[in-house]
Amino acid sequence: MGINDETDIEANLQIGPTDQGMVRLFITAGGTEVPMDFSPDEAEEIAEEIRAAAQSAAKIKPKSR
């Protein structure tokens, strides 16, 4: 599966700080839980990547189905 492949899997994403000073992305899908911890610097880099991807996606005209 690649980034452009559609799926019917539903997931929930929660983002917040931990009591250890990390930023946690907590993903749940079905019965699976994936906690991902990042330093504040890593989280800033991820946020920049998300912003850049959002800006690029906004420029793309979706294909009609």
Biopython code that builds the backbone (N, CA, C, O; Angstrom):
import numpy as np
from Bio.PDB.StructureBuilder import StructureBuilder

atoms = [
    (1, "MET", "N", (0.849, -1.171, 0.000)),
    (1, "MET", "CA", (0.000, 0.000, 0.000)),
    (1, "MET", "C", (0.893, 1.233, 0.000)),
    (1, "MET", "O", (1.870, 1.310, 0.746)),
    (2, "GLY", "N", (0.547, 2.184, -0.839)),
    (2, "GLY", "CA", (1.324, 3.418, -0.922)),
    (2, "GLY", "C", (0.511, 4.611, -0.444)),
    (2, "GLY", "O", (-0.657, 4.474, -0.079)),
    (3, "ILE", "N", (1.122, 5.750, -0.449)),
    (3, "ILE", "CA", (0.492, 6.955, 0.073)),
    (3, "ILE", "C", (-0.727, 7.373, -0.748)),
    (3, "ILE", "O", (-1.612, 8.047, -0.221)),
    (4, "ASN", "N", (-0.796, 6.995, -2.016)),
    (4, "ASN", "CA", (-1.924, 7.362, -2.870)),
    (4, "ASN", "C", (-3.003, 6.286, -2.952)),
    (4, "ASN", "O", (-4.005, 6.470, -3.643)),
    (5, "ASP", "N", (-2.813, 5.173, -2.260)),
    (5, "ASP", "CA", (-3.799, 4.095, -2.285)),
    (5, "ASP", "C", (-4.913, 4.371, -1.277)),
    (5, "ASP", "O", (-4.652, 4.685, -0.116)),
    (6, "GLU", "N", (-6.160, 4.249, -1.739)),
    (6, "GLU", "CA", (-7.295, 4.451, -0.851)),
    (6, "GLU", "C", (-7.539, 3.188, -0.041)),
    (6, "GLU", "O", (-7.193, 2.085, -0.462)),
    (7, "THR", "N", (-8.145, 3.369, 1.136)),
    (7, "THR", "CA", (-8.463, 2.249, 2.009)),
    (7, "THR", "C", (-9.756, 2.544, 2.753)),
    (7, "THR", "O", (-10.149, 3.702, 2.896)),
    (8, "ASP", "N", (-10.409, 1.501, 3.220)),
    (8, "ASP", "CA", (-11.630, 1.661, 4.003)),
    (8, "ASP", "C", (-11.351, 1.601, 5.502)),
    (8, "ASP", "O", (-12.286, 1.635, 6.302)),
    (9, "ILE", "N", (-10.102, 1.514, 5.888)),
    (9, "ILE", "CA", (-9.742, 1.437, 7.302)),
    (9, "ILE", "C", (-9.979, 2.796, 7.952)),
    (9, "ILE", "O", (-9.542, 3.828, 7.443)),
    (10, "GLU", "N", (-10.678, 2.776, 9.085)),
    (10, "GLU", "CA", (-10.885, 4.007, 9.843)),
    (10, "GLU", "C", (-9.916, 4.025, 11.009)),
    (10, "GLU", "O", (-9.658, 2.998, 11.637)),
    (11, "ALA", "N", (-9.380, 5.211, 11.293)),
    (11, "ALA", "CA", (-8.438, 5.354, 12.393)),
    (11, "ALA", "C", (-8.735, 6.645, 13.144)),
    (11, "ALA", "O", (-9.345, 7.568, 12.604)),
    (12, "ASN", "N", (-8.301, 6.695, 14.377)),
    (12, "ASN", "CA", (-8.441, 7.876, 15.210)),
    (12, "ASN", "C", (-7.036, 8.360, 15.560)),
    (12, "ASN", "O", (-6.161, 7.559, 15.890)),
    (13, "LEU", "N", (-6.828, 9.675, 15.486)),
    (13, "LEU", "CA", (-5.530, 10.262, 15.804)),
    (13, "LEU", "C", (-5.704, 11.261, 16.936)),
    (13, "LEU", "O", (-6.537, 12.164, 16.860)),
    (14, "GLN", "N", (-4.916, 11.090, 17.976)),
    (14, "GLN", "CA", (-4.870, 12.048, 19.083)),
    (14, "GLN", "C", (-3.443, 12.562, 19.171)),
    (14, "GLN", "O", (-2.487, 11.808, 18.987)),
    (15, "ILE", "N", (-3.307, 13.857, 19.455)),
    (15, "ILE", "CA", (-1.986, 14.470, 19.556)),
    (15, "ILE", "C", (-1.933, 15.268, 20.848)),
    (15, "ILE", "O", (-2.851, 16.031, 21.150)),
    (16, "GLY", "N", (-0.860, 15.096, 21.612)),
    (16, "GLY", "CA", (-0.732, 15.871, 22.838)),
    (16, "GLY", "C", (0.614, 15.655, 23.497)),
    (16, "GLY", "O", (1.389, 14.790, 23.087)),
    (17, "PRO", "N", (0.891, 16.461, 24.537)),
    (17, "PRO", "CA", (2.155, 16.327, 25.266)),
    (17, "PRO", "C", (2.066, 15.198, 26.297)),
    (17, "PRO", "O", (0.995, 14.901, 26.825)),
    (18, "THR", "N", (3.201, 14.587, 26.566)),
    (18, "THR", "CA", (3.272, 13.571, 27.620)),
    (18, "THR", "C", (3.855, 14.208, 28.880)),
    (18, "THR", "O", (4.367, 15.327, 28.842)),
    (19, "ASP", "N", (3.773, 13.493, 29.981)),
    (19, "ASP", "CA", (4.345, 14.001, 31.233)),
    (19, "ASP", "C", (5.869, 13.886, 31.245)),
    (19, "ASP", "O", (6.518, 14.275, 32.216)),
    (20, "GLN", "N", (6.441, 13.347, 30.155)),
    (20, "GLN", "CA", (7.892, 13.236, 30.025)),
    (20, "GLN", "C", (8.468, 14.307, 29.104)),
    (20, "GLN", "O", (9.655, 14.268, 28.779)),
    (21, "GLY", "N", (7.631, 15.274, 28.677)),
    (21, "GLY", "CA", (8.101, 16.348, 27.816)),
    (21, "GLY", "C", (8.209, 15.966, 26.350)),
    (21, "GLY", "O", (8.916, 16.621, 25.584)),
    (22, "MET", "N", (7.505, 14.905, 25.956)),
    (22, "MET", "CA", (7.500, 14.472, 24.571)),
    (22, "MET", "C", (6.158, 14.847, 23.944)),
    (22, "MET", "O", (5.206, 15.184, 24.649)),
    (23, "VAL", "N", (6.093, 14.787, 22.632)),
    (23, "VAL", "CA", (4.833, 14.977, 21.919)),
    (23, "VAL", "C", (4.415, 13.598, 21.431)),
    (23, "VAL", "O", (5.180, 12.908, 20.755)),
    (24, "ARG", "N", (3.192, 13.202, 21.780)),
    (24, "ARG", "CA", (2.726, 11.867, 21.394)),
    (24, "ARG", "C", (1.658, 11.961, 20.323)),
    (24, "ARG", "O", (0.698, 12.722, 20.441)),
    (25, "LEU", "N", (1.847, 11.166, 19.268)),
    (25, "LEU", "CA", (0.797, 10.886, 18.297)),
    (25, "LEU", "C", (0.273, 9.516, 18.689)),
    (25, "LEU", "O", (1.022, 8.539, 18.712)),
    (26, "PHE", "N", (-1.022, 9.446, 18.999)),
    (26, "PHE", "CA", (-1.622, 8.188, 19.438)),
    (26, "PHE", "C", (-2.667, 7.800, 18.414)),
    (26, "PHE", "O", (-3.689, 8.469, 18.266)),
    (27, "ILE", "N", (-2.403, 6.710, 17.706)),
    (27, "ILE", "CA", (-3.258, 6.268, 16.616)),
    (27, "ILE", "C", (-3.942, 4.969, 17.030)),
    (27, "ILE", "O", (-3.296, 4.036, 17.507)),
    (28, "THR", "N", (-5.275, 4.922, 16.837)),
    (28, "THR", "CA", (-6.011, 3.690, 17.074)),
    (28, "THR", "C", (-6.760, 3.326, 15.798)),
    (28, "THR", "O", (-7.335, 4.186, 15.131)),
    (29, "ALA", "N", (-6.743, 2.046, 15.475)),
    (29, "ALA", "CA", (-7.468, 1.531, 14.312)),
    (29, "ALA", "C", (-7.877, 0.104, 14.642)),
    (29, "ALA", "O", (-7.031, -0.759, 14.874)),
    (30, "GLY", "N", (-9.179, -0.133, 14.659)),
    (30, "GLY", "CA", (-9.641, -1.461, 15.056)),
    (30, "GLY", "C", (-9.199, -1.719, 16.475)),
    (30, "GLY", "O", (-9.464, -0.904, 17.359)),
    (31, "GLY", "N", (-8.540, -2.817, 16.717)),
    (31, "GLY", "CA", (-8.038, -3.130, 18.052)),
    (31, "GLY", "C", (-6.578, -2.787, 18.233)),
    (31, "GLY", "O", (-5.964, -3.201, 19.216)),
    (32, "THR", "N", (-6.007, -2.035, 17.300)),
    (32, "THR", "CA", (-4.585, -1.715, 17.358)),
    (32, "THR", "C", (-4.365, -0.298, 17.856)),
    (32, "THR", "O", (-5.043, 0.632, 17.420)),
    (33, "GLU", "N", (-3.418, -0.135, 18.769)),
    (33, "GLU", "CA", (-3.027, 1.181, 19.275)),
    (33, "GLU", "C", (-1.550, 1.399, 18.953)),
    (33, "GLU", "O", (-0.720, 0.522, 19.189)),
    (34, "VAL", "N", (-1.229, 2.582, 18.411)),
    (34, "VAL", "CA", (0.159, 2.896, 18.062)),
    (34, "VAL", "C", (0.524, 4.235, 18.701)),
    (34, "VAL", "O", (0.165, 5.289, 18.176)),
    (35, "PRO", "N", (1.240, 4.201, 19.842)),
    (35, "PRO", "CA", (1.732, 5.437, 20.430)),
    (35, "PRO", "C", (3.095, 5.773, 19.814)),
    (35, "PRO", "O", (3.991, 4.930, 19.773)),
    (36, "MET", "N", (3.238, 7.002, 19.341)),
    (36, "MET", "CA", (4.501, 7.432, 18.741)),
    (36, "MET", "C", (4.951, 8.701, 19.458)),
    (36, "MET", "O", (4.260, 9.718, 19.401)),
    (37, "ASP", "N", (6.089, 8.655, 20.127)),
    (37, "ASP", "CA", (6.606, 9.793, 20.878)),
    (37, "ASP", "C", (7.738, 10.468, 20.125)),
    (37, "ASP", "O", (8.601, 9.815, 19.538)),
    (38, "PHE", "N", (7.710, 11.809, 20.159)),
    (38, "PHE", "CA", (8.715, 12.619, 19.480)),
    (38, "PHE", "C", (9.177, 13.732, 20.405)),
    (38, "PHE", "O", (8.416, 14.233, 21.233)),
    (39, "SER", "N", (10.437, 14.106, 20.247)),
    (39, "SER", "CA", (10.928, 15.270, 20.988)),
    (39, "SER", "C", (10.227, 16.506, 20.427)),
    (39, "SER", "O", (9.719, 16.466, 19.306)),
    (40, "PRO", "N", (10.193, 17.600, 21.185)),
    (40, "PRO", "CA", (9.588, 18.814, 20.650)),
    (40, "PRO", "C", (10.204, 19.248, 19.314)),
    (40, "PRO", "O", (9.482, 19.707, 18.429)),
    (41, "ASP", "N", (11.514, 19.112, 19.156)),
    (41, "ASP", "CA", (12.159, 19.477, 17.889)),
    (41, "ASP", "C", (11.690, 18.590, 16.745)),
    (41, "ASP", "O", (11.419, 19.076, 15.648)),
    (42, "GLU", "N", (11.595, 17.281, 17.005)),
    (42, "GLU", "CA", (11.096, 16.364, 15.971)),
    (42, "GLU", "C", (9.646, 16.692, 15.616)),
    (42, "GLU", "O", (9.260, 16.646, 14.448)),
    (43, "ALA", "N", (8.856, 17.021, 16.622)),
    (43, "ALA", "CA", (7.445, 17.350, 16.380)),
    (43, "ALA", "C", (7.321, 18.612, 15.530)),
    (43, "ALA", "O", (6.437, 18.697, 14.678)),
    (44, "GLU", "N", (8.191, 19.585, 15.751)),
    (44, "GLU", "CA", (8.186, 20.802, 14.921)),
    (44, "GLU", "C", (8.506, 20.461, 13.468)),
    (44, "GLU", "O", (7.896, 21.008, 12.550)),
    (45, "GLU", "N", (9.472, 19.550, 13.258)),
    (45, "GLU", "CA", (9.819, 19.130, 11.899)),
    (45, "GLU", "C", (8.636, 18.429, 11.230)),
    (45, "GLU", "O", (8.351, 18.661, 10.055)),
    (46, "ILE", "N", (7.955, 17.573, 11.984)),
    (46, "ILE", "CA", (6.781, 16.875, 11.447)),
    (46, "ILE", "C", (5.688, 17.879, 11.101)),
    (46, "ILE", "O", (5.045, 17.763, 10.058)),
    (47, "ALA", "N", (5.475, 18.864, 11.970)),
    (47, "ALA", "CA", (4.464, 19.896, 11.715)),
    (47, "ALA", "C", (4.793, 20.665, 10.430)),
    (47, "ALA", "O", (3.896, 20.981, 9.649)),
    (48, "GLU", "N", (6.064, 20.962, 10.213)),
    (48, "GLU", "CA", (6.469, 21.659, 8.982)),
    (48, "GLU", "C", (6.195, 20.793, 7.755)),
    (48, "GLU", "O", (5.757, 21.297, 6.721)),
    (49, "GLU", "N", (6.454, 19.488, 7.871)),
    (49, "GLU", "CA", (6.181, 18.583, 6.754)),
    (49, "GLU", "C", (4.683, 18.510, 6.468)),
    (49, "GLU", "O", (4.276, 18.466, 5.307)),
    (50, "ILE", "N", (3.870, 18.497, 7.506)),
    (50, "ILE", "CA", (2.409, 18.473, 7.322)),
    (50, "ILE", "C", (1.939, 19.761, 6.662)),
    (50, "ILE", "O", (1.103, 19.728, 5.759)),
    (51, "ARG", "N", (2.474, 20.901, 7.112)),
    (51, "ARG", "CA", (2.098, 22.182, 6.485)),
    (51, "ARG", "C", (2.478, 22.211, 5.009)),
    (51, "ARG", "O", (1.690, 22.652, 4.172)),
    (52, "ALA", "N", (3.676, 21.746, 4.691)),
    (52, "ALA", "CA", (4.133, 21.733, 3.300)),
    (52, "ALA", "C", (3.263, 20.802, 2.450)),
    (52, "ALA", "O", (2.922, 21.135, 1.315)),
    (53, "ALA", "N", (2.908, 19.649, 2.994)),
    (53, "ALA", "CA", (2.054, 18.718, 2.253)),
    (53, "ALA", "C", (0.666, 19.319, 2.042)),
    (53, "ALA", "O", (0.078, 19.152, 0.973)),
    (54, "ALA", "N", (0.135, 20.019, 3.053)),
    (54, "ALA", "CA", (-1.178, 20.653, 2.923)),
    (54, "ALA", "C", (-1.150, 21.730, 1.840)),
    (54, "ALA", "O", (-2.090, 21.847, 1.055)),
    (55, "GLN", "N", (-0.089, 22.506, 1.798)),
    (55, "GLN", "CA", (0.028, 23.542, 0.770)),
    (55, "GLN", "C", (0.113, 22.916, -0.621)),
    (55, "GLN", "O", (-0.502, 23.416, -1.562)),
    (56, "SER", "N", (0.862, 21.839, -0.756)),
    (56, "SER", "CA", (0.972, 21.155, -2.047)),
    (56, "SER", "C", (-0.362, 20.534, -2.450)),
    (56, "SER", "O", (-0.768, 20.623, -3.608)),
    (57, "ALA", "N", (-1.036, 19.910, -1.501)),
    (57, "ALA", "CA", (-2.319, 19.271, -1.794)),
    (57, "ALA", "C", (-3.369, 20.288, -2.209)),
    (57, "ALA", "O", (-4.221, 19.996, -3.048)),
    (58, "ALA", "N", (-3.314, 21.482, -1.626)),
    (58, "ALA", "CA", (-4.291, 22.522, -1.958)),
    (58, "ALA", "C", (-4.162, 22.978, -3.408)),
    (58, "ALA", "O", (-5.109, 23.519, -3.980)),
    (59, "LYS", "N", (-3.006, 22.763, -3.991)),
    (59, "LYS", "CA", (-2.767, 23.189, -5.385)),
    (59, "LYS", "C", (-3.204, 22.111, -6.403)),
    (59, "LYS", "O", (-3.260, 22.376, -7.603)),
    (60, "ILE", "N", (-3.503, 20.928, -5.924)),
    (60, "ILE", "CA", (-3.847, 19.821, -6.811)),
    (60, "ILE", "C", (-5.356, 19.789, -7.026)),
    (60, "ILE", "O", (-6.141, 19.819, -6.078)),
    (61, "LYS", "N", (-5.738, 19.726, -8.299)),
    (61, "LYS", "CA", (-7.151, 19.603, -8.626)),
    (61, "LYS", "C", (-7.504, 18.121, -8.558)),
    (61, "LYS", "O", (-6.936, 17.317, -9.297)),
    (62, "PRO", "N", (-8.442, 17.745, -7.673)),
    (62, "PRO", "CA", (-8.785, 16.324, -7.549)),
    (62, "PRO", "C", (-9.348, 15.762, -8.855)),
    (62, "PRO", "O", (-10.050, 16.446, -9.599)),
    (63, "LYS", "N", (-9.016, 14.494, -9.108)),
    (63, "LYS", "CA", (-9.544, 13.810, -10.296)),
    (63, "LYS", "C", (-10.995, 13.412, -10.007)),
    (63, "LYS", "O", (-11.317, 12.997, -8.894)),
    (64, "SER", "N", (-11.870, 13.539, -11.015)),
    (64, "SER", "CA", (-13.243, 13.097, -10.815)),
    (64, "SER", "C", (-13.310, 11.591, -10.904)),
    (64, "SER", "O", (-12.550, 10.954, -11.634)),
    (65, "ARG", "N", (-14.230, 11.041, -10.150)),
    (65, "ARG", "CA", (-14.366, 9.577, -10.114)),
    (65, "ARG", "C", (-15.480, 9.132, -10.990)),
    (65, "ARG", "O", (-15.747, 7.934, -11.089)),
]
sb = StructureBuilder()
sb.init_structure("model")
sb.init_model(0)
sb.init_chain("A")
sb.init_seg("    ")
for serial, (resi, resn, name, xyz) in enumerate(atoms, 1):
    if name == "N":
        sb.init_residue(resn, " ", resi, " ")
    sb.init_atom(name, np.array(xyz, "f"), 0.0, 1.0, " ", f" {name:<3s}", serial, name[0])
structure = sb.get_structure()
